[in-house]
């Protein structure tokens, strides 16, 4: 019997034998795929796939052995530890206990060009020295936590969030794996910063990608993300959220548009998504904000 072929890590978990273990899956335009998988003890090997896959153990205390593309290993995994599986490699993984994993899959076709531009000498997946190691990186753990939180708030991550978070994580993986990457000194040129901020404001309701912003500045997405933060003080995705909340506040104050329409105007898929994001920033719901700015005395009295 022939072994079925899968085009990606996400497809394997949608249609393959691992599908039954998936608790959550969020994907964005082939940029990254986020999966949470609750798997039993035993053999969880898989065929070769064209993705670099970062895995985080959410429970720990389990013996795991196999080969993720960097040679045989036999270790005890601890809560929060990370491992990286090589692309185009049939992995071998055997766990002694059931385990809860969060995985972030980077389709190589989407990321090879970004990594080539980021590395001084070009990126080689074959020479990445982190495959199969169990390692701990506070920076990557923090980035993953933020990515999952934002994705839970907004549903599938936006293209801007997916690429920006991916670039941040890839930079740390390059450090862990010994791949030299070019250092960026300074921020964006004033003209580039101005054009990028104008683009974000003009297309507030759209799913603007990091690649589009980087193209405005004439930079690779990898370098642009870090230079934007140096110039503006926050990552592009954080700045975009600020713009959206500011615009939502303006519309709530100055118009009678329903909250559902305001959500669409500022780029959120539903009023529920807007409410979650808005409440985190303003400490109240959009409807309460509208009441507070229009009739503050009555709003305070009712509270």
Buried (B, 14 or more C-beta within 10 A) or exposed (E): EEEEEBEBBBBBBBEBEBEEBBEEBBBBBEBBBBBBBBBEEEEBEBEBBBBBBBBBBBBBEBEBEBBBBBEEBEBEBEEBBBBBBBBEBEBBBBBEBEBBBBBBBBBBEBBBBBBBBBBEEEBEBEEBEBBBBBEEBEEBBEBBEBBBEBBEBBBBBBBBBBBBBBBBBBBBBBBBBEBEBEEBEEBBBEEBBEBBBEBBEEEBBEBBBBBBBBBBBEBBBBBBBBBBBEBBEEBBBBBBBBBBBBBBBEBBEEEEEEBEEBBBBBBBBBBBBBBBBBBEBBEBBBEBBBBBEEEEEEBEEEE
